[in-house]
């Protein structure tokens, strides 16, 4: 069997080292929000956001809602309100919720949870920004809230991390006023 010209060229290129082997490392499935990922050190987070307010009593109630942590003394909440810090998380307007625009929760000095609320009427209006960064959603489901109009939740799943967007009712008296909750968290394992 006579080798073809294409086979000969491929053999020469391989011998000269012009073809690099395929990298067999698995793709990075870490989800980063605002450039920060679950498990990050508190010191790295506060170095990136020196104006973060950490440990404020304002955030104690929010932090204490994290019932999956057996030792609540290891919990710490950090709030970002500075416009330049907040802009790292979204190009859309982020609303104040309990005096905080972006809440990061740490357990034993490691980031466990990041959440904020975007002033958007529905997920569709912010979805392109997230799909550009994270690709197509892994989960997309309508949900019903108290018999009102169906709402929507979408999510991306990394190794053990989940980023989800949920439509929330802004004001119980005006059910058509919605916002979008952005929430990055780790699946307990």
C-alpha positions in Angstrom: 0.0 0.0 0.0 1.5 3.3 -1.1 1.3 6.3 1.4 -0.6 9.3 0.1 0.8 12.8 -0.1 -1.5 13.9 2.8 -0.2 11.1 5.0 3.4 12.0 4.2 2.9 15.7 5.0 1.1 14.8 8.3 4.0 12.5 9.3 6.6 15.3 8.5 4.7 17.9 10.5 4.4 15.5 13.4 8.1 14.7 13.3 9.1 18.3 13.2 7.0 19.0 16.3 4.6 21.4 14.6 1.6 19.6 16.0 1.1 19.7 19.7 -0.7 16.9 21.5 -4.3 17.4 22.5 -4.6 18.6 26.1 -6.6 16.0 27.9 -7.3 18.1 31.0 -11.0 18.4 31.8 -12.6 21.8 31.1 -12.8 24.2 34.0 -16.4 24.2 35.2 -15.9 26.7 38.0 -18.6 29.3 37.9 -17.4 32.8 38.6 -19.7 35.7 39.4 -18.1 39.1 39.3 -14.8 37.3 38.9 -15.2 35.4 42.1 -15.9 31.8 42.8 -17.3 29.7 45.6 -14.4 28.6 48.0 -12.4 31.8 47.5 -10.6 33.1 50.6 -12.1 36.1 52.4 -8.8 37.9 52.3 -8.7 37.6 48.4 -12.3 38.9 48.3 -11.6 41.9 50.5 -8.4 42.7 48.7 -10.5 42.9 45.4 -13.2 44.9 47.2 -11.5 47.0 49.9 -14.7 49.0 50.4 -16.7 45.8 51.4 -18.5 46.0 54.7 -17.9 42.7 56.4 -19.4 41.5 59.7 -22.0 44.3 59.9 -25.0 43.6 62.2 -27.2 44.6 59.3 -26.4 41.3 57.6 -26.7 39.0 60.6 -30.3 38.0 59.9 -29.4 37.2 56.3 -26.4 35.2 57.3 -28.3 33.3 60.0 -30.7 32.0 57.4 -28.0 29.7 56.2 -29.3 26.7 58.2 -27.1 24.2 56.5 -24.1 25.4 58.6 -23.9 23.7 61.9 -21.5 26.2 63.4 -23.0 29.7 62.8 -20.0 31.3 64.5 -18.0 30.6 61.3 -20.4 32.6 59.2 -19.7 36.1 58.0 -21.6 38.4 55.6 -19.9 41.0 53.4 -21.9 43.7 51.7 -20.8 45.6 48.5 -22.5 48.9 47.9 -19.7 50.8 46.1 -20.8 51.4 42.5 -17.4 50.3 41.0 -17.5 47.1 43.1 -21.1 46.4 42.2 -20.5 46.9 38.5 -18.2 43.9 38.5 -21.3 41.7 38.9 -23.8 43.1 36.4 -24.2 45.7 33.7 -27.8 46.0 34.9 -28.9 48.1 37.9 -28.5 46.2 41.2 -31.0 47.1 43.8 -30.5 47.6 47.5 -32.0 44.8 49.6 -31.7 45.1 53.4 -29.2 48.0 52.9 -27.0 45.8 50.7 -26.6 45.6 46.9 -24.3 42.5 46.7 -24.2 40.1 49.6 -21.4 37.6 49.9 -21.5 35.0 52.7 -18.4 33.3 54.0 -18.0 30.2 56.2 -14.7 29.7 57.9 -13.1 32.4 55.7 -14.3 30.8 52.4 -16.9 32.2 50.0 -20.1 30.1 50.2 -22.8 32.3 48.6 -23.2 35.4 46.5 -26.5 37.0 45.8 -28.0 40.2 44.4 -31.2 41.5 42.9 -31.3 43.0 39.4 -33.9 45.6 38.4 -35.3 43.8 35.5 -38.9 42.8 34.7 -38.0 39.2 33.8 -35.1 36.8 33.2 -35.3 37.2 29.4 -34.0 40.8 29.8 -30.8 39.7 31.6 -30.3 36.2 30.1 -28.2 37.3 27.1 -25.5 38.7 29.5 -25.3 35.5 31.4 -25.5 33.2 28.4 -22.6 35.1 26.8 -20.5 34.2 29.9 -21.8 30.8 30.9 -23.3 29.4 27.7 -26.8 28.0 27.4 -28.8 27.3 30.6 -28.8 23.8 32.1 -32.2 24.2 33.7 -35.1 26.4 32.6 -38.4 26.0 34.4 -41.5 28.0 35.0 -42.6 28.0 38.6 -45.9 29.2 40.3 -45.8 31.5 43.2 -48.9 31.5 45.4 -51.2 30.9 42.5 -50.1 34.0 40.6 -48.8 34.1 37.1 -46.1 31.5 36.4 -42.6 32.8 37.0 -39.3 31.4 35.8 -36.0 30.1 37.1 -32.9 29.2 35.1 -29.6 27.7 36.3 -26.1 26.8 35.3 -24.4 23.9 37.1 -20.6 23.6 37.6 -18.7 20.9 39.6 -20.6 21.5 42.8 -21.7 25.1 42.2 -25.0 26.4 41.0 -25.8 29.9 39.5 -29.5 30.5 39.3 -31.7 33.4 38.2 -35.2 33.6 39.6 -38.0 36.0 39.0 -39.3 37.5 42.2 -42.2 39.7 42.9 -40.9 43.1 44.0 -44.0 44.1 46.0 -46.8 41.8 47.1 -49.4 44.5 46.4 -48.3 44.9 42.8 -47.6 41.4 41.5 -46.6 42.6 38.0 -43.5 44.4 39.4 -40.8 41.8 39.2 -37.1 41.7 39.7 -34.5 39.0 39.1 -32.5 37.4 41.9 -29.0 36.2 40.9 -27.7 33.6 43.3 -24.4 31.6 43.2 -24.1 28.8 45.8 -22.5 25.5 46.4 -24.4 22.2 46.5 -23.7 20.6 49.9 -21.6 17.4 49.5 
